[in-house]
Amino acid sequence: MADPLTPEVSDRICAHMNDDHADAIALYAKTYGKLPDAEAAKMLSIDAEGMNLNATRNGETVPLRIPFDHALQDSEDAHQTLIAMVKEARTKK
């Protein structure tokens, strides 16, 4: 059974994404955050409605809020949604 999206689950998801999928986070910033010149990004939090990132562009930190296309139900929904978003973003490159 998947976990509800509590602040603790958000922290766990963000740590995993920042440690293992930094390229995907940068792609979220470029594609969904409409920041094509983002050099890197860090996931700060995730909730049912969207994710908060800090992107780096030209040495500056730019905060971004990226909404999801639906309200997430739980951690498994977050996992599947993040995968779908990166797959879609890769087709738009």
C-alpha positions as semicolon CSV with decimal commas, in nm:
position;residue;x (nm);y (nm);z (nm)
1;M;0,000;0,000;0,000
2;A;0,131;0,345;-0,092
3;D;0,195;0,616;0,163
4;P;-0,012;0,937;0,182
5;L;0,174;1,250;0,073
6;T;0,282;1,373;0,415
7;P;0,572;1,617;0,466
8;E;0,789;1,317;0,561
9;V;0,703;1,138;0,237
10;S;0,772;1,460;0,045
11;D;1,116;1,477;0,210
12;R;1,186;1,114;0,115
13;I;1,080;1,166;-0,247
14;C;1,284;1,486;-0,275
15;A;1,596;1,326;-0,126
16;H;1,570;1,035;-0,370
17;M;1,509;1,260;-0,669
18;N;1,791;1,501;-0,578
19;D;2,038;1,218;-0,509
20;D;1,952;0,988;-0,800
21;H;1,761;1,184;-1,064
22;A;1,906;1,536;-1,081
23;D;1,887;1,525;-1,461
24;A;1,512;1,460;-1,445
25;I;1,459;1,754;-1,208
26;A;1,651;1,984;-1,444
27;L;1,432;1,857;-1,726
28;Y;1,117;1,937;-1,523
29;A;1,248;2,293;-1,476
30;K;1,332;2,332;-1,845
31;T;1,010;2,184;-1,980
32;Y;0,734;2,245;-1,727
33;G;0,892;2,542;-1,551
34;K;0,946;2,709;-1,889
35;L;1,310;2,773;-1,806
36;P;1,493;2,623;-2,107
37;D;1,827;2,765;-1,996
38;A;1,817;2,600;-1,651
39;E;2,156;2,446;-1,574
40;A;2,039;2,241;-1,276
41;A;1,749;2,215;-1,035
42;K;1,672;2,082;-0,689
43;M;1,336;1,946;-0,572
44;L;1,235;2,117;-0,248
45;S;0,891;1,966;-0,185
46;I;0,607;1,779;-0,347
47;D;0,239;1,783;-0,258
48;A;-0,083;1,663;-0,418
49;E;-0,104;1,966;-0,646
50;G;0,255;2,012;-0,762
51;M;0,626;2,033;-0,689
52;N;0,849;2,318;-0,575
53;L;1,194;2,346;-0,729
54;N;1,491;2,576;-0,714
55;A;1,648;2,599;-1,059
56;T;1,986;2,749;-1,138
57;R;2,017;2,974;-1,440
58;N;2,317;3,195;-1,516
59;G;2,437;3,143;-1,158
60;E;2,105;3,263;-1,014
61;T;1,855;3,057;-0,816
62;V;1,503;3,071;-0,957
63;P;1,212;2,928;-0,752
64;L;0,958;2,733;-0,957
65;R;0,619;2,583;-0,882
66;I;0,523;2,311;-1,128
67;P;0,160;2,194;-1,106
68;F;0,055;1,837;-1,179
69;D;-0,218;1,757;-1,431
70;H;-0,421;1,591;-1,154
71;A;-0,426;1,581;-0,774
72;L;-0,194;1,306;-0,654
73;Q;-0,353;1,040;-0,438
74;D;-0,044;0,893;-0,267
75;S;0,327;0,821;-0,303
76;E;0,273;0,561;-0,577
77;D;0,072;0,813;-0,779
78;A;0,358;1,061;-0,728
79;H;0,609;0,802;-0,848
80;Q;0,411;0,718;-1,162
81;T;0,337;1,085;-1,235
82;L;0,701;1,191;-1,206
83;I;0,803;0,908;-1,441
84;A;0,534;1,002;-1,693
85;M;0,637;1,368;-1,678
86;V;1,004;1,295;-1,748
87;K;0,912;1,062;-2,036
88;E;0,689;1,332;-2,185
89;A;0,953;1,600;-2,134
90;R;1,211;1,387;-2,316
91;T;0,985;1,374;-2,622
92;K;0,967;1,755;-2,625
93;K;1,344;1,808;-2,624
